[in-house]
């Protein structure tokens, strides 16, 4: 593992300075194993096989018990340092099949779906939604979509993403109620 750290561009200069006996803030050299340490944590090279081995031992082993992302990160950060470690661990744990199969559900049960009543006539029941964040067209950046649930007739009205409730009521008065009644 140490040989690979020696070959990495960033750590080469640090290791040379430490080998000459110079001081490098936060870094030290463990003499017996010849490991590069960053604040008492072993520096891991950017080698996928070594990173995978550590992840498997700290996440997949029977003793580790498949802890979540935060706990796995704490377990590994306690002894090791690797550039981009947070993302590596996040990706590994989120792709762990055993974790996803046995993950606890942390939300209440979903409620039952209740279908809307069938409308009794045209323009008695409406659905509406906004299409937002569109490119500007005549200074408008959104579209208000109104659909009559009975006839499926649609009305598309240009509007702004910052429309207020008062503006929306005015649009309904001018474009829906004035033409189709209340």
Phi and psi in degrees as GROMACS dihedral restraints (atoms count N, CA, C in turn):
[ dihedral_restraints ]
;  ai    aj    ak    al  type     phi  dphi    fc
    3     4     5     6     1   -65.2    20    10
    4     5     6     7     1   -35.2    20    10
    6     7     8     9     1   -59.7    20    10
    7     8     9    10     1   -39.8    20    10
    9    10    11    12     1   -67.3    20    10
   10    11    12    13     1   -37.6    20    10
   12    13    14    15     1   -64.6    20    10
   13    14    15    16     1   -39.2    20    10
   15    16    17    18     1   -59.3    20    10
   16    17    18    19     1   -31.5    20    10
   18    19    20    21     1   -83.6    20    10
   19    20    21    22     1   -13.7    20    10
   21    22    23    24     1   -77.2    20    10
   22    23    24    25     1   132.7    20    10
   24    25    26    27     1   -52.9    20    10
   25    26    27    28     1   -48.2    20    10
   27    28    29    30     1   -62.7    20    10
   28    29    30    31     1   -41.4    20    10
   30    31    32    33     1   -86.5    20    10
   31    32    33    34     1   -13.8    20    10
   33    34    35    36     1   -55.4    20    10
   34    35    36    37     1   -50.7    20    10
   36    37    38    39     1   -65.4    20    10
   37    38    39    40     1   -40.8    20    10
   39    40    41    42     1   -61.1    20    10
   40    41    42    43     1   -46.0    20    10
   42    43    44    45     1   -65.2    20    10
   43    44    45    46     1   -39.0    20    10
   45    46    47    48     1   -62.9    20    10
   46    47    48    49     1   -44.1    20    10
   48    49    50    51     1   -62.8    20    10
   49    50    51    52     1   -44.5    20    10
   51    52    53    54     1   -65.5    20    10
   52    53    54    55     1   -38.2    20    10
   54    55    56    57     1   -64.7    20    10
   55    56    57    58     1   -31.0    20    10
   57    58    59    60     1   -82.1    20    10
   58    59    60    61     1    -4.3    20    10
   60    61    62    63     1    91.2    20    10
   61    62    63    64     1     6.4    20    10
   63    64    65    66     1   -77.9    20    10
   64    65    66    67     1   155.9    20    10
   66    67    68    69     1   -92.4    20    10
   67    68    69    70     1   133.7    20    10
   69    70    71    72     1  -125.8    20    10
   70    71    72    73     1   120.7    20    10
   72    73    74    75     1   -52.9    20    10
   73    74    75    76     1   131.8    20    10
   75    76    77    78     1    73.1    20    10
   76    77    78    79     1   -10.9    20    10
   78    79    80    81     1  -107.0    20    10
   79    80    81    82     1   147.5    20    10
   81    82    83    84     1  -149.3    20    10
   82    83    84    85     1   167.2    20    10
   84    85    86    87     1  -117.1    20    10
   85    86    87    88     1   124.7    20    10
   87    88    89    90     1   -83.4    20    10
   88    89    90    91     1   113.1    20    10
   90    91    92    93     1   -65.5    20    10
   91    92    93    94     1   -42.1    20    10
   93    94    95    96     1   -67.2    20    10
   94    95    96    97     1   -50.4    20    10
   96    97    98    99     1   -89.3    20    10
   97    98    99   100     1   -10.5    20    10
   99   100   101   102     1    55.4    20    10
  100   101   102   103     1    49.9    20    10
  102   103   104   105     1  -103.4    20    10
  103   104   105   106     1   142.9    20    10
  105   106   107   108     1   -84.4    20    10
  106   107   108   109     1   129.1    20    10
  108   109   110   111     1  -115.3    20    10
  109   110   111   112     1   140.7    20    10
  111   112   113   114     1  -119.8    20    10
  112   113   114   115     1   108.2    20    10
  114   115   116   117     1    50.2    20    10
  115   116   117   118     1    51.8    20    10
  117   118   119   120     1    68.1    20    10
  118   119   120   121     1    13.5    20    10
  120   121   122   123     1  -112.9    20    10
  121   122   123   124     1   139.6    20    10
  123   124   125   126     1   -71.1    20    10
  124   125   126   127     1   129.7    20    10
  126   127   128   129     1   -80.7    20    10
  127   128   129   130     1   124.5    20    10
  129   130   131   132     1   -97.7    20    10
  130   131   132   133     1   133.9    20    10
  132   133   134   135     1   -71.1    20    10
  133   134   135   136     1   166.8    20    10
  135   136   137   138     1   -81.0    20    10
  136   137   138   139     1    56.1    20    10
  138   139   140   141     1  -114.0    20    10
  139   140   141   142     1   118.3    20    10
  141   142   143   144     1   -59.0    20    10
  142   143   144   145     1   -39.8    20    10
  144   145   146   147     1   -63.7    20    10
  145   146   147   148     1   -42.8    20    10
  147   148   149   150     1   -67.9    20    10
  148   149   150   151     1   -43.8    20    10
  150   151   152   153     1   -61.9    20    10
  151   152   153   154     1   -42.3    20    10
  153   154   155   156     1   -63.5    20    10
  154   155   156   157     1   -40.8    20    10
  156   157   158   159     1   -60.7    20    10
  157   158   159   160     1   -45.4    20    10
  159   160   161   162     1   -65.4    20    10
  160   161   162   163     1   -43.6    20    10
  162   163   164   165     1   -61.1    20    10
  163   164   165   166     1   -42.6    20    10
  165   166   167   168     1   -64.2    20    10
  166   167   168   169     1   -40.0    20    10
  168   169   170   171     1   -70.4    20    10
  169   170   171   172     1   -33.7    20    10
  171   172   173   174     1   -95.0    20    10
  172   173   174   175     1    -9.6    20    10
  174   175   176   177     1  -122.5    20    10
  175   176   177   178     1   -46.5    20    10
  177   178   179   180     1   -88.7    20    10
  178   179   180   181     1   -21.1    20    10
  180   181   182   183     1   -65.5    20    10
  181   182   183   184     1   160.2    20    10
  183   184   185   186     1   -60.8    20    10
  184   185   186   187     1   -35.3    20    10
  186   187   188   189     1   -70.4    20    10
  187   188   189   190     1   -34.4    20    10
  189   190   191   192     1   -74.4    20    10
  190   191   192   193     1   -42.0    20    10
  192   193   194   195     1    74.2    20    10
  193   194   195   196     1    28.0    20    10
  195   196   197   198     1    54.6    20    10
  196   197   198   199     1    59.5    20    10
  198   199   200   201     1   -69.4    20    10
  199   200   201   202     1   163.8    20    10
  201   202   203   204     1   -70.6    20    10
  202   203   204   205     1  -174.3    20    10
  204   205   206   207     1   -61.4    20    10
  205   206   207   208     1   -47.7    20    10
  207   208   209   210     1   -63.3    20    10
  208   209   210   211     1   -45.8    20    10
  210   211   212   213     1   -68.6    20    10
  211   212   213   214     1   -40.2    20    10
  213   214   215   216     1   -61.8    20    10
  214   215   216   217     1   -41.9    20    10
  216   217   218   219     1   -61.1    20    10
  217   218   219   220     1   -45.0    20    10
  219   220   221   222     1   -63.0    20    10
  220   221   222   223     1   -43.0    20    10
  222   223   224   225     1   -61.4    20    10
  223   224   225   226     1   -41.8    20    10
  225   226   227   228     1   -77.7    20    10
  226   227   228   229     1   -41.0    20    10
  228   229   230   231     1   -63.5    20    10
  229   230   231   232     1   -24.7    20    10
  231   232   233   234     1   -61.8    20    10
  232   233   234   235     1   -34.9    20    10
  234   235   236   237     1  -118.7    20    10
  235   236   237   238     1   -18.2    20    10
  237   238   239   240     1  -131.8    20    10
  238   239   240   241     1   156.1    20    10
  240   241   242   243     1  -132.7    20    10
  241   242   243   244     1   136.6    20    10
  243   244   245   246     1  -148.4    20    10
  244   245   246   247     1   135.4    20    10
  246   247   248   249     1   -60.5    20    10
  247   248   249   250     1   132.0    20    10
  249   250   251   252     1    74.5    20    10
  250   251   252   253     1    20.8    20    10
  252   253   254   255     1   -59.8    20    10
  253   254   255   256     1   -40.5    20    10
  255   256   257   258     1   -57.7    20    10
  256   257   258   259     1   -47.0    20    10
  258   259   260   261     1   -69.7    20    10
  259   260   261   262     1   -38.2    20    10
  261   262   263   264     1   -60.6    20    10
  262   263   264   265     1   -46.9    20    10
  264   265   266   267     1   -67.4    20    10
  265   266   267   268     1   -42.9    20    10
  267   268   269   270     1   -58.6    20    10
  268   269   270   271     1   -46.9    20    10
  270   271   272   273     1   -63.5    20    10
  271   272   273   274     1   -41.6    20    10
  273   274   275   276     1   -65.2    20    10
  274   275   276   277     1   -50.1    20    10
  276   277   278   279     1   -67.3    20    10
  277   278   279   280     1   -39.4    20    10
  279   280   281   282     1   -69.1    20    10
  280   281   282   283     1   -20.6    20    10
  282   283   284   285     1   -97.9    20    10
  283   284   285   286     1     3.2    20    10
  285   286   287   288     1   -71.5    20    10
  286   287   288   289     1   116.5    20    10
  288   289   290   291     1   -66.8    20    10
  289   290   291   292     1   -38.2    20    10
  291   292   293   294     1   -65.5    20    10
  292   293   294   295     1   -40.1    20    10
  294   295   296   297     1   -64.2    20    10
  295   296   297   298     1   -43.5    20    10
  297   298   299   300     1   -69.1    20    10
  298   299   300   301     1   -30.2    20    10
  300   301   302   303     1   -71.8    20    10
  301   302   303   304     1   -35.5    20    10
  303   304   305   306     1  -109.5    20    10
  304   305   306   307     1    14.6    20    10
  306   307   308   309     1   -66.3    20    10
  307   308   309   310     1   135.7    20    10
  309   310   311   312     1   -72.5    20    10
  310   311   312   313     1   146.3    20    10
  312   313   314   315     1   -88.9    20    10
  313   314   315   316     1   125.2    20    10
  315   316   317   318     1  -109.4    20    10
  316   317   318   319     1    28.1    20    10
  318   319   320   321     1  -134.9    20    10
  319   320   321   322     1   160.2    20    10
  321   322   323   324     1   -68.0    20    10
  322   323   324   325     1   160.8    20    10
  324   325   326   327     1   -61.8    20    10
  325   326   327   328     1   144.7    20    10
  327   328   329   330     1   -70.2    20    10
  328   329   330   331     1   145.5    20    10
  330   331   332   333     1   -72.6    20    10
  331   332   333   334     1   166.5    20    10
  333   334   335   336     1   -75.5    20    10
  334   335   336   337     1   144.1    20    10
  336   337   338   339     1   -73.7    20    10
  337   338   339   340     1   134.7    20    10
  339   340   341   342     1  -120.2    20    10
  340   341   342   343     1   110.1    20    10
  342   343   344   345     1   -66.9    20    10
  343   344   345   346     1   150.1    20    10
  345   346   347   348     1   -70.5    20    10
  346   347   348   349     1   150.8    20    10
  348   349   350   351     1   -67.7    20    10
  349   350   351   352     1   151.1    20    10
  351   352   353   354     1   -71.6    20    10
  352   353   354   355     1   128.4    20    10
  354   355   356   357     1   -64.9    20    10
  355   356   357   358     1   147.0    20    10
  357   358   359   360     1   -83.9    20    10
  358   359   360   361     1   -17.3    20    10
  360   361   362   363     1  -170.5    20    10
  361   362   363   364     1   174.6    20    10
  363   364   365   366     1   -64.8    20    10
  364   365   366   367     1   141.8    20    10
  366   367   368   369     1    62.3    20    10
  367   368   369   370     1    21.3    20    10
  369   370   371   372     1   -89.8    20    10
  370   371   372   373     1   -24.8    20    10
  372   373   374   375     1  -139.2    20    10
  373   374   375   376     1   123.6    20    10
  375   376   377   378     1  -118.9    20    10
  376   377   378   379     1   151.1    20    10
  378   379   380   381     1  -119.0    20    10
  379   380   381   382     1   145.4    20    10
  381   382   383   384     1  -145.0    20    10
  382   383   384   385     1   155.0    20    10
  384   385   386   387     1  -158.7    20    10
  385   386   387   388     1   164.9    20    10
  387   388   389   390     1  -112.4    20    10
  388   389   390   391     1   139.3    20    10
  390   391   392   393     1  -103.1    20    10
  391   392   393   394     1   115.8    20    10
  393   394   395   396     1  -117.3    20    10
  394   395   396   397     1   173.6    20    10
  396   397   398   399     1    57.2    20    10
  397   398   399   400     1    43.5    20    10
  399   400   401   402     1   -91.2    20    10
  400   401   402   403     1   159.7    20    10
  402   403   404   405     1   -62.5    20    10
  403   404   405   406     1   147.7    20    10
  405   406   407   408     1   -61.4    20    10
  406   407   408   409     1   136.5    20    10
  408   409   410   411     1  -142.2    20    10
  409   410   411   412     1   113.5    20    10
  411   412   413   414     1    53.4    20    10
  412   413   414   415     1    37.8    20    10
  414   415   416   417     1    71.9    20    10
  415   416   417   418     1     4.7    20    10
  417   418   419   420     1   -94.3    20    10
  418   419   420   421     1   145.6    20    10
  420   421   422   423     1  -126.6    20    10
  421   422   423   424     1     6.1    20    10
  423   424   425   426     1  -144.5    20    10
  424   425   426   427     1   163.8    20    10
  426   427   428   429     1  -130.8    20    10
  427   428   429   430     1   130.1    20    10
  429   430   431   432     1   -91.1    20    10
  430   431   432   433     1   124.3    20    10
  432   433   434   435     1  -109.3    20    10
  433   434   435   436     1   122.1    20    10
  435   436   437   438     1  -119.5    20    10
  436   437   438   439     1   130.1    20    10
  438   439   440   441     1  -127.0    20    10
  439   440   441   442     1   128.5    20    10
  441   442   443   444     1   -77.7    20    10
  442   443   444   445     1   121.3    20    10
  444   445   446   447     1   -70.1    20    10
  445   446   447   448     1   -23.8    20    10
  447   448   449   450     1   -79.1    20    10
  448   449   450   451     1   -54.5    20    10
  450   451   452   453     1   -93.7    20    10
  451   452   453   454     1   -11.8    20    10
  453   454   455   456     1    66.5    20    10
  454   455   456   457     1    16.9    20    10
  456   457   458   459     1   -69.3    20    10
  457   458   459   460     1   139.6    20    10
  459   460   461   462     1  -117.5    20    10
  460   461   462   463     1   147.0    20    10
  462   463   464   465     1  -127.3    20    10
  463   464   465   466     1   128.8    20    10
  465   466   467   468     1  -115.3    20    10
  466   467   468   469     1   119.8    20    10
  468   469   470   471     1  -123.3    20    10
  469   470   471   472     1   128.8    20    10
  471   472   473   474     1   -69.6    20    10
  472   473   474   475     1   142.2    20    10
  474   475   476   477     1  -155.2    20    10
  475   476   477   478     1  -170.4    20    10
  477   478   479   480     1  -113.3    20    10
  478   479   480   481     1   153.0    20    10
  480   481   482   483     1   -67.4    20    10
  481   482   483   484     1   -16.8    20    10
  483   484   485   486     1  -103.1    20    10
  484   485   486   487     1    24.9    20    10
  486   487   488   489     1   -62.0    20    10
  487   488   489   490     1   142.2    20    10
  489   490   491   492     1   -98.7    20    10
  490   491   492   493     1   168.8    20    10
  492   493   494   495     1   -62.5    20    10
  493   494   495   496     1   -37.7    20    10
  495   496   497   498     1   -64.7    20    10
  496   497   498   499     1   -42.9    20    10
  498   499   500   501     1   -63.0    20    10
  499   500   501   502     1   -40.5    20    10
  501   502   503   504     1   -64.5    20    10
  502   503   504   505     1   -42.3    20    10
  504   505   506   507     1   -61.2    20    10
  505   506   507   508     1   -40.7    20    10
  507   508   509   510     1   -64.4    20    10
  508   509   510   511     1   -40.9    20    10
  510   511   512   513     1   -62.0    20    10
  511   512   513   514     1   -42.5    20    10
  513   514   515   516     1   -62.9    20    10
  514   515   516   517     1   -43.8    20    10
  516   517   518   519     1   -60.2    20    10
  517   518   519   520     1   -45.1    20    10
  519   520   521   522     1   -76.9    20    10
  520   521   522   523     1   -31.1    20    10
  522   523   524   525     1  -114.2    20    10
  523   524   525   526     1   -17.2    20    10
  525   526   527   528     1  -117.5    20    10
  526   527   528   529     1   -62.4    20    10
  528   529   530   531     1   -65.4    20    10
  529   530   531   532     1   -36.4    20    10
  531   532   533   534     1   -67.8    20    10
  532   533   534   535     1   -25.6    20    10
  534   535   536   537     1  -100.5    20    10
  535   536   537   538     1   -31.9    20    10
  537   538   539   540     1  -119.5    20    10
  538   539   540   541     1    -3.2    20    10
  540   541   542   543     1    81.6    20    10
  541   542   543   544     1   176.2    20    10
